[in-house]
Amino acid sequence: LSLQINQLQSVPDGAFDSLVNLETLNFDLNPWDC
């Protein structure tokens, strides 16, 4: 799943828990609020 360059600043806990077959996530180039 590619979510790169989407202006994401955070992702809630458990946001992808239901995607049991998910193998990779790409969050590159988002302005994270760490």
mmCIF file as Biopython writes it, N, C-alpha, C and O atoms, coordinates in Angstrom:
data_model
#
loop_
_atom_site.group_PDB
_atom_site.id
_atom_site.type_symbol
_atom_site.label_atom_id
_atom_site.label_alt_id
_atom_site.label_comp_id
_atom_site.label_asym_id
_atom_site.label_entity_id
_atom_site.label_seq_id
_atom_site.pdbx_PDB_ins_code
_atom_site.Cartn_x
_atom_site.Cartn_y
_atom_site.Cartn_z
_atom_site.occupancy
_atom_site.B_iso_or_equiv
_atom_site.auth_seq_id
_atom_site.auth_asym_id
_atom_site.pdbx_PDB_model_num
ATOM 1   N N  . LEU A ? 1  ? 0.863  -1.169 0.000  1.0 0.0 1  A 1 
ATOM 2   C CA . LEU A ? 1  ? 0.000  0.000  0.000  1.0 0.0 1  A 1 
ATOM 3   C C  . LEU A ? 1  ? 0.903  1.223  0.000  1.0 0.0 1  A 1 
ATOM 4   O O  . LEU A ? 1  ? 1.740  1.380  0.889  1.0 0.0 1  A 1 
ATOM 5   N N  . SER A ? 2  ? 0.742  2.069  -0.969 1.0 0.0 2  A 1 
ATOM 6   C CA . SER A ? 2  ? 1.565  3.270  -1.083 1.0 0.0 2  A 1 
ATOM 7   C C  . SER A ? 2  ? 0.748  4.489  -0.670 1.0 0.0 2  A 1 
ATOM 8   O O  . SER A ? 2  ? -0.246 4.833  -1.308 1.0 0.0 2  A 1 
ATOM 9   N N  . LEU A ? 3  ? 1.178  5.121  0.390  1.0 0.0 3  A 1 
ATOM 10  C CA . LEU A ? 3  ? 0.548  6.354  0.872  1.0 0.0 3  A 1 
ATOM 11  C C  . LEU A ? 3  ? 1.557  7.487  0.880  1.0 0.0 3  A 1 
ATOM 12  O O  . LEU A ? 3  ? 1.488  8.385  1.719  1.0 0.0 3  A 1 
ATOM 13  N N  . GLN A ? 4  ? 2.485  7.444  -0.048 1.0 0.0 4  A 1 
ATOM 14  C CA . GLN A ? 4  ? 3.521  8.472  -0.098 1.0 0.0 4  A 1 
ATOM 15  C C  . GLN A ? 4  ? 2.992  9.754  -0.716 1.0 0.0 4  A 1 
ATOM 16  O O  . GLN A ? 4  ? 2.086  9.739  -1.549 1.0 0.0 4  A 1 
ATOM 17  N N  . ILE A ? 5  ? 3.574  10.852 -0.290 1.0 0.0 5  A 1 
ATOM 18  C CA . ILE A ? 5  ? 3.248  12.199 -0.773 1.0 0.0 5  A 1 
ATOM 19  C C  . ILE A ? 5  ? 1.740  12.473 -0.658 1.0 0.0 5  A 1 
ATOM 20  O O  . ILE A ? 5  ? 1.106  12.896 -1.625 1.0 0.0 5  A 1 
ATOM 21  N N  . ASN A ? 6  ? 1.178  12.228 0.521  1.0 0.0 6  A 1 
ATOM 22  C CA . ASN A ? 6  ? -0.249 12.449 0.757  1.0 0.0 6  A 1 
ATOM 23  C C  . ASN A ? 6  ? -0.540 13.449 1.859  1.0 0.0 6  A 1 
ATOM 24  O O  . ASN A ? 6  ? -1.681 13.561 2.309  1.0 0.0 6  A 1 
ATOM 25  N N  . GLN A ? 7  ? 0.477  14.179 2.300  1.0 0.0 7  A 1 
ATOM 26  C CA . GLN A ? 7  ? 0.329  15.177 3.359  1.0 0.0 7  A 1 
ATOM 27  C C  . GLN A ? 7  ? -0.138 14.568 4.685  1.0 0.0 7  A 1 
ATOM 28  O O  . GLN A ? 7  ? -0.744 15.257 5.506  1.0 0.0 7  A 1 
ATOM 29  N N  . LEU A ? 8  ? 0.144  13.277 4.893  1.0 0.0 8  A 1 
ATOM 30  C CA . LEU A ? 8  ? -0.192 12.646 6.167  1.0 0.0 8  A 1 
ATOM 31  C C  . LEU A ? 8  ? 0.698  13.211 7.259  1.0 0.0 8  A 1 
ATOM 32  O O  . LEU A ? 8  ? 1.903  13.373 7.065  1.0 0.0 8  A 1 
ATOM 33  N N  . GLN A ? 9  ? 0.105  13.509 8.406  1.0 0.0 9  A 1 
ATOM 34  C CA . GLN A ? 9  ? 0.877  13.995 9.542  1.0 0.0 9  A 1 
ATOM 35  C C  . GLN A ? 9  ? 0.873  12.985 10.683 1.0 0.0 9  A 1 
ATOM 36  O O  . GLN A ? 9  ? 1.745  13.016 11.551 1.0 0.0 9  A 1 
ATOM 37  N N  . SER A ? 10 ? -0.102 12.099 10.677 1.0 0.0 10 A 1 
ATOM 38  C CA . SER A ? 10 ? -0.172 11.057 11.701 1.0 0.0 10 A 1 
ATOM 39  C C  . SER A ? 10 ? -1.093 9.944  11.203 1.0 0.0 10 A 1 
ATOM 40  O O  . SER A ? 10 ? -1.863 10.127 10.260 1.0 0.0 10 A 1 
ATOM 41  N N  . VAL A ? 11 ? -0.994 8.806  11.850 1.0 0.0 11 A 1 
ATOM 42  C CA . VAL A ? 11 ? -1.859 7.663  11.549 1.0 0.0 11 A 1 
ATOM 43  C C  . VAL A ? 11 ? -2.323 7.110  12.895 1.0 0.0 11 A 1 
ATOM 44  O O  . VAL A ? 11 ? -1.491 6.811  13.752 1.0 0.0 11 A 1 
ATOM 45  N N  . PRO A ? 12 ? -3.619 6.969  13.095 1.0 0.0 12 A 1 
ATOM 46  C CA . PRO A ? 12 ? -4.117 6.474  14.380 1.0 0.0 12 A 1 
ATOM 47  C C  . PRO A ? 12 ? -3.675 5.029  14.641 1.0 0.0 12 A 1 
ATOM 48  O O  . PRO A ? 12 ? -3.521 4.238  13.710 1.0 0.0 12 A 1 
ATOM 49  N N  . ASP A ? 13 ? -3.476 4.703  15.904 1.0 0.0 13 A 1 
ATOM 50  C CA . ASP A ? 13 ? -3.171 3.328  16.280 1.0 0.0 13 A 1 
ATOM 51  C C  . ASP A ? 13 ? -4.236 2.393  15.728 1.0 0.0 13 A 1 
ATOM 52  O O  . ASP A ? 13 ? -5.430 2.675  15.830 1.0 0.0 13 A 1 
ATOM 53  N N  . GLY A ? 14 ? -3.810 1.293  15.153 1.0 0.0 14 A 1 
ATOM 54  C CA . GLY A ? 14 ? -4.740 0.284  14.654 1.0 0.0 14 A 1 
ATOM 55  C C  . GLY A ? 14 ? -5.359 0.589  13.306 1.0 0.0 14 A 1 
ATOM 56  O O  . GLY A ? 14 ? -6.240 -0.143 12.857 1.0 0.0 14 A 1 
ATOM 57  N N  . ALA A ? 15 ? -4.919 1.655  12.648 1.0 0.0 15 A 1 
ATOM 58  C CA . ALA A ? 15 ? -5.534 2.072  11.383 1.0 0.0 15 A 1 
ATOM 59  C C  . ALA A ? 15 ? -5.488 0.983  10.315 1.0 0.0 15 A 1 
ATOM 60  O O  . ALA A ? 15 ? -6.346 0.942  9.434  1.0 0.0 15 A 1 
ATOM 61  N N  . PHE A ? 16 ? -4.501 0.108  10.388 1.0 0.0 16 A 1 
ATOM 62  C CA . PHE A ? 16 ? -4.346 -0.916 9.357  1.0 0.0 16 A 1 
ATOM 63  C C  . PHE A ? 16 ? -4.524 -2.334 9.901  1.0 0.0 16 A 1 
ATOM 64  O O  . PHE A ? 16 ? -4.212 -3.306 9.213  1.0 0.0 16 A 1 
ATOM 65  N N  . ASP A ? 17 ? -5.015 -2.453 11.113 1.0 0.0 17 A 1 
ATOM 66  C CA . ASP A ? 17 ? -5.183 -3.767 11.741 1.0 0.0 17 A 1 
ATOM 67  C C  . ASP A ? 17 ? -6.092 -4.705 10.957 1.0 0.0 17 A 1 
ATOM 68  O O  . ASP A ? 17 ? -5.874 -5.917 10.959 1.0 0.0 17 A 1 
ATOM 69  N N  . SER A ? 18 ? -7.083 -4.176 10.301 1.0 0.0 18 A 1 
ATOM 70  C CA . SER A ? 18 ? -8.032 -5.036 9.579  1.0 0.0 18 A 1 
ATOM 71  C C  . SER A ? 18 ? -7.495 -5.499 8.223  1.0 0.0 18 A 1 
ATOM 72  O O  . SER A ? 18 ? -8.105 -6.353 7.579  1.0 0.0 18 A 1 
ATOM 73  N N  . LEU A ? 19 ? -6.380 -4.956 7.791  1.0 0.0 19 A 1 
ATOM 74  C CA . LEU A ? 19 ? -5.783 -5.342 6.510  1.0 0.0 19 A 1 
ATOM 75  C C  . LEU A ? 19 ? -4.808 -6.495 6.743  1.0 0.0 19 A 1 
ATOM 76  O O  . LEU A ? 19 ? -3.593 -6.316 6.668  1.0 0.0 19 A 1 
ATOM 77  N N  . VAL A ? 20 ? -5.346 -7.659 7.021  1.0 0.0 20 A 1 
ATOM 78  C CA . VAL A ? 20 ? -4.531 -8.802 7.451  1.0 0.0 20 A 1 
ATOM 79  C C  . VAL A ? 20 ? -3.581 -9.312 6.372  1.0 0.0 20 A 1 
ATOM 80  O O  . VAL A ? 20 ? -2.581 -9.950 6.700  1.0 0.0 20 A 1 
ATOM 81  N N  . ASN A ? 21 ? -3.862 -9.052 5.105  1.0 0.0 21 A 1 
ATOM 82  C CA . ASN A ? 21 ? -2.992 -9.509 4.025  1.0 0.0 21 A 1 
ATOM 83  C C  . ASN A ? 21 ? -2.009 -8.435 3.558  1.0 0.0 21 A 1 
ATOM 84  O O  . ASN A ? 21 ? -1.284 -8.640 2.584  1.0 0.0 21 A 1 
ATOM 85  N N  . LEU A ? 22 ? -1.982 -7.321 4.230  1.0 0.0 22 A 1 
ATOM 86  C CA . LEU A ? 22 ? -1.085 -6.234 3.868  1.0 0.0 22 A 1 
ATOM 87  C C  . LEU A ? 22 ? 0.368  -6.643 4.126  1.0 0.0 22 A 1 
ATOM 88  O O  . LEU A ? 22 ? 0.710  -7.065 5.231  1.0 0.0 22 A 1 
ATOM 89  N N  . GLU A ? 23 ? 1.207  -6.520 3.121  1.0 0.0 23 A 1 
ATOM 90  C CA . GLU A ? 23 ? 2.607  -6.916 3.254  1.0 0.0 23 A 1 
ATOM 91  C C  . GLU A ? 23 ? 3.545  -5.729 3.424  1.0 0.0 23 A 1 
ATOM 92  O O  . GLU A ? 23 ? 4.517  -5.825 4.173  1.0 0.0 23 A 1 
ATOM 93  N N  . THR A ? 24 ? 3.280  -4.613 2.749  1.0 0.0 24 A 1 
ATOM 94  C CA . THR A ? 24 ? 4.155  -3.450 2.855  1.0 0.0 24 A 1 
ATOM 95  C C  . THR A ? 24 ? 3.334  -2.166 2.884  1.0 0.0 24 A 1 
ATOM 96  O O  . THR A ? 24 ? 2.247  -2.081 2.313  1.0 0.0 24 A 1 
ATOM 97  N N  . LEU A ? 25 ? 3.887  -1.181 3.562  1.0 0.0 25 A 1 
ATOM 98  C CA . LEU A ? 25 ? 3.331  0.171  3.599  1.0 0.0 25 A 1 
ATOM 99  C C  . LEU A ? 25 ? 4.429  1.138  3.209  1.0 0.0 25 A 1 
ATOM 100 O O  . LEU A ? 25 ? 5.568  1.000  3.656  1.0 0.0 25 A 1 
ATOM 101 N N  . ASN A ? 26 ? 4.100  2.113  2.382  1.0 0.0 26 A 1 
ATOM 102 C CA . ASN A ? 26 ? 5.068  3.133  2.001  1.0 0.0 26 A 1 
ATOM 103 C C  . ASN A ? 26 ? 4.488  4.497  2.381  1.0 0.0 26 A 1 
ATOM 104 O O  . ASN A ? 26 ? 3.488  4.942  1.818  1.0 0.0 26 A 1 
ATOM 105 N N  . PHE A ? 27 ? 5.136  5.147  3.348  1.0 0.0 27 A 1 
ATOM 106 C CA . PHE A ? 27 ? 4.703  6.454  3.839  1.0 0.0 27 A 1 
ATOM 107 C C  . PHE A ? 27 ? 5.711  7.551  3.539  1.0 0.0 27 A 1 
ATOM 108 O O  . PHE A ? 27 ? 5.687  8.604  4.176  1.0 0.0 27 A 1 
ATOM 109 N N  . ASP A ? 28 ? 6.589  7.321  2.584  1.0 0.0 28 A 1 
ATOM 110 C CA . ASP A ? 28 ? 7.646  8.295  2.290  1.0 0.0 28 A 1 
ATOM 111 C C  . ASP A ? 28 ? 7.083  9.664  1.914  1.0 0.0 28 A 1 
ATOM 112 O O  . ASP A ? 28 ? 5.996  9.782  1.347  1.0 0.0 28 A 1 
ATOM 113 N N  . LEU A ? 29 ? 7.858  10.686 2.247  1.0 0.0 29 A 1 
ATOM 114 C CA . LEU A ? 29 ? 7.616  12.072 1.824  1.0 0.0 29 A 1 
ATOM 115 C C  . LEU A ? 29 ? 6.303  12.655 2.337  1.0 0.0 29 A 1 
ATOM 116 O O  . LEU A ? 29 ? 5.636  13.414 1.633  1.0 0.0 29 A 1 
ATOM 117 N N  . ASN A ? 30 ? 5.937  12.299 3.557  1.0 0.0 30 A 1 
ATOM 118 C CA . ASN A ? 30 ? 4.803  12.917 4.229  1.0 0.0 30 A 1 
ATOM 119 C C  . ASN A ? 30 ? 5.334  13.784 5.368  1.0 0.0 30 A 1 
ATOM 120 O O  . ASN A ? 30 ? 6.360  13.450 5.961  1.0 0.0 30 A 1 
ATOM 121 N N  . PRO A ? 31 ? 4.654  14.894 5.686  1.0 0.0 31 A 1 
ATOM 122 C CA . PRO A ? 31 ? 5.127  15.812 6.733  1.0 0.0 31 A 1 
ATOM 123 C C  . PRO A ? 31 ? 4.724  15.330 8.130  1.0 0.0 31 A 1 
ATOM 124 O O  . PRO A ? 31 ? 3.813  15.896 8.733  1.0 0.0 31 A 1 
ATOM 125 N N  . TRP A ? 32 ? 5.382  14.305 8.645  1.0 0.0 32 A 1 
ATOM 126 C CA . TRP A ? 32 ? 5.018  13.690 9.921  1.0 0.0 32 A 1 
ATOM 127 C C  . TRP A ? 32 ? 5.127  14.652 11.083 1.0 0.0 32 A 1 
ATOM 128 O O  . TRP A ? 32 ? 6.061  15.450 11.165 1.0 0.0 32 A 1 
ATOM 129 N N  . ASP A ? 33 ? 4.163  14.568 11.979 1.0 0.0 33 A 1 
ATOM 130 C CA . ASP A ? 33 ? 4.153  15.335 13.219 1.0 0.0 33 A 1 
ATOM 131 C C  . ASP A ? 33 ? 4.591  14.386 14.330 1.0 0.0 33 A 1 
ATOM 132 O O  . ASP A ? 33 ? 3.769  13.748 14.988 1.0 0.0 33 A 1 
ATOM 133 N N  . CYS A ? 34 ? 5.908  14.309 14.522 1.0 0.0 34 A 1 
ATOM 134 C CA . CYS A ? 34 ? 6.475  13.341 15.493 1.0 0.0 34 A 1 
ATOM 135 C C  . CYS A ? 34 ? 6.596  13.931 16.869 1.0 0.0 34 A 1 
ATOM 136 O O  . CYS A ? 34 ? 7.050  13.256 17.793 1.0 0.0 34 A 1 
#
